[in-house]
Amino acid sequence: MCGKEASQLILQLNDETLDSSKSSEQLGISVADILDVLVIGEWEDERVGEAVKLPLLLPDALTITIQSKDHRNNTKEITVFRNKKLEEYLYKVTKDFGYGAARFIFDGEPVDPMKTPAELDIEHQDCIDIIDKTPRAN
């Protein structure tokens, strides 16, 4: 249909990668669900002078993992763009984790949401910690 083999496609639902070896019943999805399709492609990267193969739609997209150290040990994979501020992504992730407020840590340092992944040296498959900062009732 799109000229790609199944092994060249990554299916995602709500920013979570689906296991392509499982059936729709095992994944708990139906015809009403809207899936994102990421195409694994190759392009010439002028910076290194060779073909690069990554599971990304665009060369400036990164897949990163957000992980919670709370009692639930949640993780979530998201796709971000190197030169887009993290603010929008981190706001959504905070809500997805069910937190009213959160702090993010990358490489032991607080993440400034007004910066881009490129400015913070975040690379494909890096991990960011999320810490719940929701005010608690006394």
Solvent accessible surface area in square Angstrom, and as a share of the most:
residue,aa,sasa,rsa
1,M,247,1.10
2,C,78,0.47
3,G,74,0.71
4,K,83,0.35
5,E,123,0.55
6,A,89,0.69
7,S,94,0.60
8,Q,51,0.23
9,L,49,0.24
10,I,37,0.19
11,L,58,0.29
12,Q,7,0.03
13,L,35,0.18
14,N,109,0.56
15,D,40,0.21
16,E,88,0.40
17,T,69,0.40
18,L,26,0.13
19,D,66,0.34
20,S,99,0.64
21,S,99,0.64
22,K,99,0.42
23,S,48,0.31
24,S,51,0.33
25,E,143,0.64
26,Q,130,0.58
27,L,51,0.26
28,G,65,0.63
29,I,30,0.15
30,S,70,0.45
31,V,160,0.92
32,A,87,0.67
33,D,54,0.28
34,I,150,0.76
35,L,59,0.29
36,D,71,0.37
37,V,66,0.38
38,L,11,0.06
39,V,40,0.23
40,I,32,0.16
41,G,18,0.17
42,E,112,0.50
43,W,58,0.20
44,E,104,0.47
45,D,14,0.07
46,E,153,0.68
47,R,178,0.65
48,V,90,0.52
49,G,55,0.53
50,E,103,0.46
51,A,58,0.45
52,V,34,0.19
53,K,124,0.52
54,L,40,0.20
55,P,36,0.23
56,L,6,0.03
57,L,102,0.51
58,L,90,0.45
59,P,59,0.37
60,D,54,0.28
61,A,3,0.02
62,L,0,0.00
63,T,17,0.10
64,I,1,0.00
65,T,32,0.19
66,I,0,0.00
67,Q,47,0.21
68,S,4,0.03
69,K,135,0.57
70,D,39,0.20
71,H,165,0.74
72,R,114,0.41
73,N,109,0.56
74,N,49,0.25
75,T,90,0.53
76,K,20,0.08
77,E,66,0.30
78,I,8,0.04
79,T,37,0.21
80,V,0,0.00
81,F,65,0.27
82,R,57,0.21
83,N,112,0.58
84,K,83,0.35
85,K,99,0.42
86,L,0,0.00
87,E,86,0.38
88,E,109,0.49
89,Y,30,0.11
90,L,7,0.03
91,Y,142,0.54
92,K,99,0.42
93,V,2,0.01
94,T,12,0.07
95,K,96,0.41
96,D,68,0.35
97,F,12,0.05
98,G,64,0.62
99,Y,8,0.03
100,G,48,0.46
101,A,39,0.30
102,A,29,0.23
103,R,112,0.41
104,F,15,0.06
105,I,27,0.14
106,F,22,0.09
107,D,123,0.64
108,G,64,0.62
109,E,115,0.52
110,P,89,0.56
111,V,16,0.09
112,D,57,0.30
113,P,54,0.34
114,M,94,0.42
115,K,84,0.36
116,T,18,0.10
117,P,0,0.00
118,A,48,0.37
119,E,109,0.49
120,L,41,0.21
121,D,112,0.58
122,I,5,0.03
123,E,113,0.51
124,H,37,0.17
125,Q,135,0.60
126,D,38,0.19
127,C,54,0.32
128,I,0,0.00
129,D,34,0.18
130,I,1,0.01
131,I,59,0.30
132,D,39,0.20
133,K,100,0.42
134,T,37,0.21
135,P,116,0.73
136,R,166,0.61
137,A,105,0.81
138,N,197,1.01
